[in-house]
Amino acid sequence: MIQTIKDLVSAKADTTVALAKEIWGCAELSYEETKSAAALIAALKQEGFTIEEGIADIPTAFTATFTAGSGKPVVGFLAEYDALSGLSQKAGCPVQEAVREGGAGHGCGHNLLGAGCYAAAVALKDYLIKEKKDGTVIFFGCPAEEGAGSKQFIARAGYFDNVDFAYTWHPETVNEVGSRGSVAIMGANFTFDGIAAHAGGEPHLGRSALDAVELMNVGCNYLREHMIDAARIHYAYSDPGGTAPNVVQSHAVIKYEVRAPKVSQVQELFTRVVDVAKGAALMTGTKMKYEITMAFSDYVPNRTLGAVVD
């Protein structure tokens, strides 16, 4: 059995490797994976899968389905193919060397996610045919693994309703069946708007958005003492408002992410972060608005299926 599966996977090795290289070269950000999705769709069509594109009203999301016999059980593979911002990198180069400075690239093996699921889905399809077994194989093309995510929208649209179980995978430094859960997370962009002024001649007329961002960071640093140990708060400057120190920055944007074991804990902590941002705006005479950019529930692993896979 094991050798049969290895042989079926190996039979598609050339196509799998070619897909991984092609997706590496595309390096498309979340929800922009047009070429990457098209490459996977073309390869799956060639294997006899039936394609449905644009599922859940997401242009780069799709399903590829193969049915044998009664069609039961239904097995899903959750495939991803988005790149990450700022990680442009020449293939096969062991040092940092961008193809395009500031461009997107496939960090942590993102170009392999869809290609690996292709190998698994096609091997399972060939196994069902070879062994005259019943079953349905569904390859789910899931955009935006890094960022807002797409699986929640695909689930809401009902595409997982009749799936008996689904597999996903991610490159790692060890070969293991992941049995750990993951925490809930929520991210947002906080935008501050003030009043520009000459910092030397008329600083009293300015209202600094950059000061507001700095004070928000100070407030969040003090907040860290008063949250549960398992929670996390991260931030990164998105737009500091310019590079001229002699101008009071009238606009600045900072990204924040909040993590905690449970959704309710994330929501509570995020509300406190928003309050800190409101306070920073009040202290600086600026205006603040925020936009939620991503939110994920805590992941609960299927330990029973994990043990079977292991």
C-alpha angles and dihedrals in degrees: 000000000000092000091048090055092046090051092049091051093045091052089067096041096111093052092044093052091045090052092050091051093046093050089047088056093048095053096179123177126237114307090003096082095120098137094038093052091045091054092053092044092052092050093048092047087054088057093053100260119148111235131215112184131198096025118181087016091289111130095210096043120094147154128228113196135191122181128194126187114322091358094234131158103036113214123190132200117201107213127186133188111171124129130222127246119257096011101106107154138170112246117253092012114129094201130061107276118149124217086208121012110247091005128133124271142174106265120182093014099298091152088062098053097080094033092053092050089049090056092048096045094048093045090052091048091051090046092055090051095044095047095036091237129158122242149105124245117201121188107200113205101211116186127202104032086162108055131005095003128217107220093085090057092045089051092048089052089057100247094130096045097101098033112116095202138339136211130211133171144191132199113260142172089249133043106240145129104253109236099164124101124226131228128252117261138193128187135189143171114236113204122195123192124191138150125290119228140156105275093211103038105032111008091148089068093056130089108198120221088187090057088053091053091048092050091048088056091049090050093049090049089057089046091060091075091057103051132079117281093243094057124094136197120198132179142181132184110247099176119004091188102254142318102261112103092193091066124074103235110240096188135038137161129200129183120222131188126191123197131187136152095259136036092238090055092050092050092050093047093045090054089055091050089052089051090053089052090050089051092050090052091049092050093051101038091242133128122246133200130168135202123202107230102178142002131179131182120232109278116240112201123220098237093180093057090039091059091050091051091047 
